[in-house]
Amino acid sequence: MPVVLGAVSTALAVVMLVSWILLVVNDPHFSTNIGQNTTILVLGILSLSVILVVLVLFSVVLVREILEGRRQTSFIDSVTHELRSPLASLKLCLQTAERPDLSEDQRRPLFGMMRNDVDRLSRFIDDVLAANRLTHGLLSHEVSEFDLAALVGRCTTRVAARHEVPEGVFTLDSPETLLVRSDPTVLETVLENLLDNAVKYSDPPPRVTVRLARTEAGALHIAVEDEGIGLSPKDAKRIFDRFYRVDSEAVRSRRGTGLGLFVVLALVRSLGGGLRAVSDGPGRGTTVHVVLPDASPEAN
């Protein structure tokens, strides 16, 4: 309703502006007192123009507020699910593990499930805290030299275990060793979020390729490619917005809060880099490109 009112008000202002011009110009007395009428005409046009601009700005701000409110509502719903699901699973596992008739071998898988639930909660809380720190500019970097190819290998191992898929679903296209000087914790968070999304938004069995290379200018290029559900051009531009989730059943059926890629974008920018998502359309996979300034040890 507010959007409709804003559109109607803007249309009425345009009609009033045009009508005012026509009324004054067609006034038979206009030519007899042209100086005074010209002043009235100009003042009327300016007044209605100001009203029109204010209405347009109001409508734009209102639409943005409505969309932000919807995203926050969606985020709250997602948070409820992200908290409730692992907690319910933990409770069930604990209740089952307390049964006196279970052997140690029967309890062991329950402990593994509980550990996975705790890890899921921990990652979610880390994303929320990271988003808060990034929003308020509280992030600091601890730079060191490390092998990025080895870091990717550790990330793929953890993501594979988290989603209970074989490590073979990941392919690494990289030099055997790629030494960089950057913040390993930040890049680990970036990579795990991108790999997690690549698996989560792919139908089984997922296929994910990670490509590492240096550009001719010496920048570091990371590409995470999947063969998943893909994106429309509009969504490819917006998936890094805070709280944004693609409005489709394929996305709604998968857990998420709309914070992960927002955190990824902010972290990459904090390192002086940039990223973009590319997709040929729904059902045709997605590639996320990350480009960072020259992070080689020689450059530092």
N, C-alpha and C positions, 0 to 999 in steps of 0.2 A: 504493500500500500504506500509507504513513504516514497518508493521509487516512482510509482505511478503519479503521485501528487507532484513530485519534482518535475517529471516530464510534462505534465499538464500545465504547471505554472510557467515553465520555460516556453511552451508553445503559445500560451496566452500573452506572455510578454512580447514575443515576436509579432503576434497579431496586433497588439496595441501599438508597437513601434511603427509597423507598416501603415496602420490606420491613421496614426497621428500625422505621419508625413503626407499621406494622401489628402487628409482633411485640410491641413494647412495650405498645401500647394493648390488645392482646388477651391480654396476660399476666394470668392469674387473680390473681397476687399484686400487680398494679399498684395496685388500689384499697386494699389493706391497708397499703401503704407508699408512699402517693402522693407524698410529698415527695421521697424518694430517687429513685423511678422517674421523676418529672418531670425531675429534674436530669439523670439518665442520658439521657432522651429528648431533652432540649434539647441536651446536649453531642453526642450522636450525630448529631442533625440538623445542627448547626453544622459538625461535622467533615466529614460527607458533602457538605454544601453547599459548603464550601471546596474540597474535592476536585473537585466538579463544576465550579465556577467556573474552577479552575486548568486542568482538562481542556479546557473550552470555549476559554479564552484560548490555550492551547497549540495547539489545533486551528486557530484563526483565524490565529495567527502562522505556523503551519506551512504552511497553504494559501497565505498571502501570499508566503512564501519560495519555495514551489514555482512559483507563477505568475511571480514576479520572475525566478527562474532560467530559466524557459522563455522569457521575453521577452529575457533577456540572450543565451541561446543563439540565438534567432532573430536578434538584433541582430548577433551575431558572424557568422552565416551571411550576413546581408545585407551586412555590411562586406566580407567576403571577395569577394562578387559585385561590390560597388561599386568595389573596388580592382582586381580581376582584369580585369573587362570593359574599362575604358578603357586599362589597361596593355597588354592583349593587342592592342587596336586600335592603340595607338601603335606597338607593336613591328611589327605588320604593315604599317602605313603607312610606317614608316622603312625597312623592308626593301624595300618596293616602290619608294620614292623613290630608293633607292640604285642601282636598276637603270640602267645606262648607256644603254640604248636608249630611255628615256623623254624626251620633250621637256618644255620648261618648262611648256607648257600642260597637259600630262598630270600634271605634279607639283603644279600649283597647287591642285587640289581635295584632294589628299592633305594639304597643309599646313592647309587649312581643317578637315579631319576631325581632324587632330592638335590644332588649337587648341580644337575643341569637347571633345575628350577631356580636355585639360588643364583647361579650364573646369569640366568635370564633377568632376574630382578636387579642384579648388580649392574648389568649392561644398561638396563632401562634407566636406573637412577643416575648412572654416569652420563648418559645422554642429556638428561634433564639438567644436571649440574653444569655440564659443559655448555649447554645452550644459555644458561643464566650467566656464566662467567664471560662467554663471548659477547653476549648482549651488553654487558657492563664493562667490557674491555679489560677484564681481569686476568687474561691469559698471559703466561710467561713461557719462554722456550728454553729448553736445555739441549744445546746443540752438541753433537758428537759425530765421530766418523763411524760408519757401519756399512755392512753389505746389504743393499736393498733387496737383492735377489733372495738372500737367506731370510730376510724379514718377511717377504711375500710367502715363502715356503712355510714359515711358522703360522702366518695368518690363515693360509688355506687349510692347514692341519686342524686348527681350532674351529674354523667355520664348518669343515666337513664333519667333525665330531659333533658339533652343535646341532646340525641338521640331519645327522645320522645318514650321511651319504658317503660313498667311497671317495678317497682323495683323488682318484682318477678322473673325477668330473672336472677337475681344474687342470688347465694347461698353462705352463709358464713359457713365454717366448721372450728370452732375455739373455744377455751375456752371462757366462757362468758366474762371474763375479762383477758386481756393479757397486763400486765404492762411492758413497755420497757423504756429504757433511751437512746434516740437518738435524731436526728434532725427531728421533726415532719413535717416541711415544705418540706424537701427533700423526706421523705417517702411518703408524700401526692402527690408530683409531680410524683414519681415513680409509685405509685398505679394508679393514674388517667391516666397516659399514657398507662399502661398495660391494664387497664379496657377499656379505649377508643378503643385501638386496638382490644381487644377481641370482642367488640360489632361491630366495624366497619368492621372487616373481617369475620363476620358470616352472613349467610343468615337468614332472619327473620323466626321465632322468635329466637333471640340469646339465648344461654344457657351458663352462665359463673359461674364457681365455684372458690371461693377464699379460700384457705386453709392456716391456720396459726398454727404453732407448734414450739416447741423447740426440737432440736435434742438431742441425748444422751450426746453429748459433750457440750450442753448448747447454741449452736448457734440458731439463729432465722431463721426459714424456712418459706418463703412465696411462695405459688404456685398459679398462675392464669391460670385456665384451660378453654378452650372454645371448642365448637363443630363446629368451622368454616371451612374455606377453606383449612387449613393445610399448610404444608411446605415440600419441598424436603430436604433431608439431607444437600445438598450443601447450600441451602438458609438459613437453620436453623443456620448455622455457620456464615453467613454474614449479617443477618438482623440488627445487632448492629453496622455495619460500617456506618460512616457518609455519608449521601446522598443515601445510598443503598435502592433500592426498588426492590422487586421481579418482574422479567420480565414476567408477565402473564396478560392476559386480566382481570382476576378476581381482580387483584391488581390495574391495571391502571384505572379501572372504579370507584375506590374509592379514595377520596381525601387523600392527604398525601404529605410530603416533604422528607421523609427519615431522618429526624432529631430526631424524638421523641424517638426512641429506642437507638440512639446514646447518647442522653442526659440521658436516664435511665441507660445505662451501666456506663457512667462516674460518675453519682451520686452514684450508688451502690458502685463503686470502691472507691469513695471518703470517703465512710463510712467503708472501709476496707473489703467489701464483694465481692461476685461474682454472676453471673447469667448465665443461659443458656436456650436455647429454645429447646424443644423436640416435635417432631411430627412423627406420623406413616406414613405421606405422604399426598399429596394433597387430600383435601376433608375429612380428618380424624381428624381435630382439632389440636390445639397447646397448649402446656403447657409451661409457662415460670416460671422457678424456681429461686428464689432469696434467697441467704444465706448470713446472716450478722453475724459478731462476736457476742459473748454473750452481749446482750444489756439489760439484766435484771437490775433492780435497785440494786439488791444485788451485782451484778458483778462490780458495779461502786461505 
